[in-house]
């Protein structure tokens, strides 16, 4: 991710077109926003368009606007996203989903910074920076003939690749802690940290939904947690499934119980900052039994 941060710093101050590539949920829009708000256009609009969520019949009107009477239902003149983003940045997410007709118009805007509204004849000039994003391989779409090669090269001036979460394991705990603090404040719950077993579960999972899935997972865990620590049973079922997480349980009942007890005691001691009496009260036991348990664990 440090490479991504360096690329954001390199390209932010220019008006260069940027193409952000990466799987769904990796944070491509956050990268686009970081570029915009680090640029000279930071005080101008940042307009995001999710191309894949718009019907083909609407996307041209959404991007370029339309004149009154241009089509059935066009009762008023309407400015498109390009006009709304004038002076600022237009973020086109899922760019690989736009139709060939819109691709032609988009190419013209990139080259000439001008267009006409749907149903109009007046040429409108804009000063807009384009940042596009895709979870598809545009090079493969070009080879397949579904994406214009000239548009691809106009978009791919400065490519940034955002790696999936499974390829940056060291970020998982940092992101989880950030989301834990965020949702603890949002829900008004005094949750301080993740247990060691919960962290192991997060690190073992393959995260097909990337950072977005991790955020949803922590939000749910905070919502259902009843104490100051997130444990594995607070996690969604997808993470608790051994086959999904790669955490297949091995060992006999005695060793598994001892491992679970060790995790509980370690968590209590961490929360109590090593004060045995305080940890014992948190677990509903006596300081004497707690000390005995600690000695027993040392010998395991």
Secondary structure, 3 states (H helix, E strand, C coil): CHHHHHHHHHHHCCCCCEEEECCCCCCHHHHHHHHHHCCCCCCCCEEEEEHHHCCHHHHHHHHHCECCCCCCCCCCCECCHHHHCCCCEEEEECHHHCCHHHHHHHHHHHHHCEEECECCCCEEECCCEEEEEECCCHHHHHHHCCCCHHHHHHHCCEEEECCCHHHCCHHHHHHHHHHHHHHHHHHCCCCCEECHHHHHHHHHCCCCCHHHHHHHHHHHHHHHCCCCEECHHHCCHHHHCHHHHCCCCCCCHHHHHHHHHHHHHHHHHHHCCCCHHHHHHHCCCCHHHHHHHHHHHHHC
